């Protein structure tokens, strides 16, 4: 499966099954991927001079086997080729 930053993927298993999102980051060594607004976790941050602190939500990594590529360009090519 070809994955690049910015393409659309669909979650095929896990708590966010059925949702779609854009790829934000890829960790090829650990075979994990970070998707926009998918796999949200809560982080408790200590206040600093620059940061207010508190509880924030952010994306966590999901394993590559739990996603499917649904890039629009490839879908259009398959439909045209079948006719």
N, C-alpha and C positions, 0 to 999 in steps of 0.2 A: 504494500500500500504506500502510495506517495503522499507524504504529508509535508506541507509547508506552512509557514507563518501566514495567517490571514485567510486561509481557506475555510469553508464551512464543513462541519462534521456533525454526525448524529450519534447520540449515546445509545448503545444497544444493550447494555446491562448495567445494573447497579441502581442506586437510589434515584438517579436522574434519568432513568431509562425513557427514551422517546423524545428528549429535548434536543435541540440543535443549538450550535454556537460556533463562534469564530476562534481559531487557534491563536493563542497569545504567545506561547512559549513551548519549545520542544526540548526534552532532555533525552538524547539518543542513547547515551550510555546506560541510563536506568530504564529506558524504554517507557518513558512517561510523557504526558502531554498536559498542558494547562489550557483550559477553554474558558472563554468569557462568560461569566455568570453561571458556571456549572461547577459543582463540587465545592460549594461555599463552606468555609470553616470560620470559627470565631477565634480571634487572637486577643489576648489580654496584654496591653502595652503599658509599661511603666512611664509616668510623665517625665519629660526632660525639658530642657530649655527650648528646644525647637519643636517638640511634639507634645500635644496636650495629654495624650495617653487615653486609657479607657479600653472598651471592647470594640474591636473593628471586625468586619467581615471581609474575607478575601478568598480568592480562588486557590484550590489545592490541585495537585497533580493527579491525573487519572491514567491508568495503564493503557497502552496503545491497543490492546486486544479488546477493549471495551468501547471503541469508537469505530465509525464507518464513514468514509469519505463521501460526501454528497455534493461535490463541487458542481456548479451549474454548467460550466463549459463541457464537462464530460457527459453529463446527462443529456444535453442537447445533441452531442455527437452520436450517442448510442441510438437515439430516436430517429435521427436522419439516416443512419446506416441501415436500420432494419427495414425501411421502406423500399 
